[in-house]
Amino acid sequence: MRSPQPRLTGDAGSAEPLRITWPQVVTPGRSSHRPRDVSEHRHELPPRGWCNSDDDDSGLGICGWILVITSIIFTVLTFPVSVWMCIKIIKEYERAIIFRLGRILKGGAKGPGLFFVLPCTDSFIKVDMRTISFDIPPQEILTKDSVTVNVDGVVYYRVQNATLAVANITNADSATRLLAQTTLRNVLGTKNLSEILSDREEIAHSMQATLDEATDDWGIKVERVEIKDVKLPVQLQRAMAAEAEAAREARAKVIAAEGEMNASRALKEASMVITESPAALQLRYLQTLTTIAAEKNSTIVFPLPINILQGLLGGTE
């Protein structure tokens, strides 16, 4: 295939300079569109000196490497003494985030046990991985049915990702505490007083899910949230007590009325049985006398049938 030849454009006798243009060659299977200007891609390029956490130590630059090599040489020259400065120990429940010239080293958190740092260029931050608990201060909340209550609680959380807890937020503990207070007010503000008093477990699960989702970018795992106490105003407590007492009295009256109704039905059935057998009435009299005598009373009332009295009155006349 013959290569294209350049062409001269412009007038040799004019003031304009001659221009050399190359003809555009279109190769089959390739696009003939011209590439975009570099300025069009400028907004897609990362800023100068930028490097993500996955990059290796090549992002330190020439000056950084000079400092690192100098630190290594200093460590070798002062070996017997520098060992105590380079070797660090962290406990089982801790992790160390190492910064080399301000950049987090590749590999994330170190530990537990021994790890090595370079003097003058490396620094590290310890992160406690144990579960931490804190009390939510009493919050004055206006419920959905316009009742003011004071509610407090307790939150249990732990650091799940030490690198995120150090790099993404200034103070993870303080931020979690403030977020827990705000979440408690927001969640309980959408509930009625009866729901707050009866559905504490559901409210706690809702708060836990909200806090866990919000603190995920901080490397925090919220394990448990509990509502400790719900304090009502004194007047509201008295009103609720009076309402409960009235409800109990109403139930007691209903139970007494039902008992009297059942007793009257039993007496009615007993009277029908006694009416069918006159001797049963005499036996009932004797049973009553036996009951009275067993109590050692000095006065005994002996009932007489009305028909006997009517017979006596008729004989006297």
Sequence and secondary structure as in RCSB ss.txt:
>XXXX:A:sequence
MRSPQPRLTGDAGSAEPLRITWPQVVTPGRSSHRPRDVSEHRHELPPRGWCNSDDDDSGLGICGWILVITSIIFT
VLTFPVSVWMCIKIIKEYERAIIFRLGRILKGGAKGPGLFFVLPCTDSFIKVDMRTISFDIPPQEILTKDSVTVN
VDGVVYYRVQNATLAVANITNADSATRLLAQTTLRNVLGTKNLSEILSDREEIAHSMQATLDEATDDWGIKVERV
EIKDVKLPVQLQRAMAAEAEAAREARAKVIAAEGEMNASRALKEASMVITESPAALQLRYLQTLTTIAAEKNSTI
VFPLPINILQGLLGGTE
>XXXX:A:secstr
      EEES TTSSS  EEE      TTS       GGGGGGGS  TT   TTS GGGGHHHHHHHHHHHHHHH
HHTHHHHHHHHEEEE TTEEEEEEETTEE TT  B SEEEE  TTTEEEEEEE S EEEEEEEEEEE TTS EEE
EEEEEEEEES HHHHHHS S HHHHHHHHHHHHHHHHHTTS HHHHHH HHHHHHHHHHHHHHHTGGGTEEEEEE
EEEEEE  HHHHHHHHHHHHHHHHHHHHHHHHHHHHHHHHHHHHHHHHHHH HHHHHHHHHHHHHHHHHTT S  
     HHHHHHHHHHH 
